[in-house]
Amino acid sequence: MKDMRPAGRMWHLYKMGGLTPALTSMFDVQSAQQMAFIRSMLKEQRKDSLFEIPLHSMEIVVFDLETTGFSPYNGDEIISFGGVSVIGGEVQSNHTFYSMVNPKRKIPDEIVNLTGITNEMAAHAPELIGVLSDFLEFVGQRILVAHATGHDKNFLNSALWRTSKVSLSHRVLDIMMIAKWLMPKRKNLSLDSLLHAYDIPVTNRHHALDDSLMTAQLWSRFMEEIKSRNVDTLGDLYALLSHH
């Protein structure tokens, strides 16, 4: 006998590959629309092969997440999203994304001190599914870039699965891995260390948008070095990074 409890019904509808009036009866209409958008966006992303894209014209979004801790599978939550568009090595500083998120849990004091996001601020922020939908709309089909991507990917995948039962299908490049390839003898590959090495001013660290903007400047510097090594396409870059 099929499970017709809300969770069982929702899973059955997901497996059928779409939203129906039954789903909108289980959630408010806006949330249902946001789920539909998220699922459609990630489905479209899987269709395209991006390896032949020339790096000099490649469109990316450099992003960062601030979170309540390190493990989305042990109760930690996203508290802010930040992102900035980059074309080739040109940072589009007038095309950015930023939003806080209501984590629906207490933010630890050390995270409040680190990020400046208080429990009062978060309590008035939009819910996760709305911000996630807006962020993916901002990203579109572009490639994602971040520093130390494991943390951000884990939280994004957890958020996507919990809200929409899908996984991230965008390609994600790790600034830290590129730095490791460009500077194989360098031991400290932290964001602060790399910013200092390239004389990029450090402003308002642990703010999702400001960290994204600084990381984007780092990407821009890296692009100059990558071009000088005759690396022309995304596929070329992936091939080189696979050995590091």
N, C-alpha and C positions, 0 to 999 in steps of 0.2 A: 504494500500500500504506500502510495507516495506521501511524503511529508508535506502537509499543507499549512504548517505553522509559518509565520512571516518569514523567518530565515530560510526555511525550506522552499517556500514559494519564490522568494527572491532568487535563490540559487538556480531553481528550475528555469526561471525567466532569463537569467544570464546565459545559461547553457543554450537556450533557444536563440540567443544572439540579438536580442533587441528589447525595447521597452514596450509595454502594453498598458492599457488602462488599468490593469490589475496592479502594476507596479506603482502607478501614480496614486492609487488608493492606499498604498502602504507608506508612502512618503509624501511630503508636500510637493507641489508641482515644480517649484524652483529646484529643489534637490534632485528630482527625477530628471529635469532638463540638464542639470549640471553633470549627472552621471552619464547621461546619453552623450553629451559633448565630449567628456573625458574618454569614453570608450571609442567613440568615432575618431577622435584625434589620434589615439594610439594605434588604432587599426589602420588608418591611412599612413602613419609613419612607417609601418612594417613593409609597405609596398615598394618603397623606393630604395635603390642602391645608390649610395653616396660616394663610393670609392673614387669615382672619376672626377669629382669636383676639384677644380683648381684652387689651391690654397689662397691665391691672391684675391679671389672673389668669393671665397667661402663665407656664408653667413652663419654666425654662431650666436649663442646667448651665454655669456659668462654669468654664473649664478652662485648664490650662497644661501644656506639655511642657518638660522639660529635655532637651537633646540634646548629642551630642559635638561638634557643629559646625553649619554652616548648610545643608548640602546632602545630603539623603537619597539622592540619585542619584549621589553621589560617595563613598559609604562611611560617611557619618555616620549615627548611630543614636540612637533615643530611649533615655534613661536613667532617666526618671521621668515618671509621669502624676500630675496633681492635678486635682481638681474639687470643686465645691460646688453644691448645689441652691439655686435662688432661685425664689420664687413672686411674680410681680409685681415689687415692689421689696424684698421681705422676704428677707433672706439666711438660709438654713436652715443655720446654722453647725454644727448637730448631725448634718447629713446630708452627709458629705464622702467623697471617694475619694482615696487616695494609694497609690502603689506604685512602687518602683524596678523597673528592668528590666535584665536581663543583656544588654549590647550585643554580647557575644562579640567584643569588640575592645578595645584599650587606650583609656582615656579620657585625652585630652590634659591635661597638667599645668594649663594655664590654666582648663580646664573643671572640674577637681577643685577648684581654688582658688575658682572662681566659685560652684559649686553645693554643695560640701562632700561630694559623692559620690565616694568613692575607688574604685579598681579592685578592692580587696578587698571592699568593700560590694557592688559591682555583680556580682561573681563569685558571690555567694550569693543574688542576686535571681532571681525567676522569669523564664522566657523570654518573649519578646515576645508570642507568640500567646495565652498564658494571660492576661497583663495586659490585652491588647487586648480579649479576650473579656469579662473582668471589668469593664473600663471601659465598654464598650458596654452591658453589662447594667445598670450604674449609670445611664447616660444614658437608656436606654430610648428613647422616642419624642420626648424633649424637644429643644428648640432649643439649639444650642451657641453660647456667647459667649466671646470671647477678645480680648486686645489684640494688634493686628497679626497678624491671623489667617493671613496668607499662609504664614508659617513653619510654624505648627502644622498647617494643612491639607495642606501638602506632605508633612510627615512622616507624618501620619495616612494619607493616600492611598497613600504608598509602603508603609507597614506593612500596610495592608489588601490591597493588590495582591499583595505578596510572600507573605502568609500565606494569603489566601483568594480572590485573583483578583476582588476587588470594589473599588469606589470609594465614598468617603463620600457618602451621600445625605441626611444631616441638613442642615438649614438652619443657616448659621453667620453670626452677627452680629459685626461688628468694633467694639469699643469705640473704637478710634482714629477710625474713620469717623464714629461718632456724635459724638465730641468735635469733629471738624472741622465738622460741621453745626451743633452748638450754639455753637461758638466759632470762627467763620470767620476771625477776625483773629489767632488764636493760632498761633504758628509752631512751638513745641515741643510735640509731641503724644506724647512718650515716656511710658511708664507712670510713671516717677519724677516727671516734671514734672506730670502730671495728678493724681497722688496728693497732691503738694505743694499744687497749686492748690485742692484741695478739703479740705485739712487732714486727710487720712487718714494715720494713723501708718504709717510704713514699717518693716516687721519682716521680717527674714530673707529678703531679696530673692534671687531665683534658686533658691528652693525651690518646686517645682511647686504644692504645696497652699497655702503662704502667699501666693504670687503670685495664685493663684485667689481666695483670700479677700479680698485687697486689691482685686483687679479687681472682685469682686462688690460690694464697698462702693461702688466708683466707679459701677457699673451702677445701684445703688440711688439714688445722688445724681442721676444722669442721668435716671432714671425720673421724679423729681419735676419736673425741668425739661421733660421731654417731655410730661407730663400738662398742664402749664401752657400748652402750645402747642396744645392740643386735638388731639393725635395719639392716636387711640383704639385702633387695631388694628395688628397686625404688618404688614399690607398697607400701611397708611398710612405706617408708619415706613420700609418698603422704598421706597415711592414717593418720599419725601423724600430718602433717602440716595442714590438713583440719580442725583440731580442734583449730588452732591458727590464 
